[in-house]
Amino acid sequence: MLLTPEFLLAAGNKIVRLLAILLGSMLILRLFSLMVNKMFIPKVGISAFSFDERRARTLGGMLQSIIRYFIYFITILLVLQEFHIDTTSLVAGAGIIGLALGVGSQSLIRDFVTGFFIVLENQFAVGDYIVSGDMAGTVEDIGLRVTKLRDGNGVLHIIPHGAISRISNYTRGHMQAIVNIPVAYEADLDKVLLLLEEACICVGKEMEEVLEGPKVLGVVDLGAQMLMVRIVAKTMPLQQGKVENALRYTVTRLFNEANIPHPVMDNSKRQEGVR
C-alpha cells in the first residue's frame, strides 16, 4: 500500500526540501538584486562606482540578468537531483562547446556576444532614446540576450541583440534646433532680422534647454513668393522640438506686434507649412 507512514514521511521530506530549495533560490536572488541595486543604481545621482546614472543602470541590469540565469540553472540542478536524476550530462551540455554545436545556437551566441560589446562600448544605455531599424523609443532594459525598447505609443519592443545592425542614439551630446521663417518680399528685411535677433535673445535667456544660441544664420532660400530665414540653436538631447516651438511662438508674436506682413503661399506651400 502506497499511503504508508514511511511513504508519507518520505514524501513530506521531499516536499519540504523542494520548497526549501525554491524559497532559498528566491531569497538569494532577492539578496543579490538588492546588492546590485545598492552598488550600481545611484541614489541622488551617486553610485558606488564612478559611472554616470544611465551607465550604472545598464551595468546593474545586465549583472542582475547574469545572476538570475545562474541561480535558475543551479535551482534546476538541485530540483532534478532531488528526483535522483543524473545531472552530469546536463552540466556538460550547458558548456559553451555544447551550445556552439547545438542546433540553432549560433543566433543565441551572437545575441550574447553582441550584447556584451553593446555594454562594453557603451553604445547605448538604459534611459537613452534610440532608433534601431523601424523601431524607436526609450531603452528600458538591456539583458544578456535582448534589449527592451518602449516607443512613444507605450508599445514594448523586445529586440534580440544579434538582430541589431545599426543604432542611432538621440541622447548623446547636443541636438540642433532648426527653424525656417518665411518672410514676404515686401517686408522690411532689416527690421525682420532685428526682430529675429530679439526672439533669439529672448528664447536663449528663458530656456535652460538651450546650450548655445539661438542665432540667425540669415537668408537661406529665395523662393518665387517669399524668402526663407533660418535660425539654429544647440539644445539638450531630445529638447530641440521644445526650443523650435518656443522660437516659432516668439517670432510670430513679435511679427504681429510689428505688423510684419505674412507671405502669401499657394496650396502646396500651405501643405508644407513652416518647419
Sequence and secondary structure as in RCSB ss.txt:
>XXXX:A:sequence
MLLTPEFLLAAGNKIVRLLAILLGSMLILRLFSLMVNKMFIPKVGISAFSFDERRARTLGGMLQSIIRYFIYFIT
ILLVLQEFHIDTTSLVAGAGIIGLALGVGSQSLIRDFVTGFFIVLENQFAVGDYIVSGDMAGTVEDIGLRVTKLR
DGNGVLHIIPHGAISRISNYTRGHMQAIVNIPVAYEADLDKVLLLLEEACICVGKEMEEVLEGPKVLGVVDLGAQ
MLMVRIVAKTMPLQQGKVENALRYTVTRLFNEANIPHPVMDNSKRQEGVR
>XXXX:A:secstr
  S HHHHHHHHHHHHHHHHHHHHHHHHHHHHHHHHHHHHS BTTB SSS  HHHHHHHHHHHHHHHHHHHHHHH
HHHHHHHTT   HHHHHHTSHHHHHHSTTHHHHHHHHHHHHHHHHTT   TT EEEETTEEEEEEEE SSEEEEE
 TTS EEEEEGGG    EESSSS EEEEEEEEEETTS HHHHHHHHHHHHHHHHHH TTEEEEEEEEEEEEE SS
EEEEEEEEEESTT HHHHHHHHHHHHHHHHHHTT       HHHHHH   
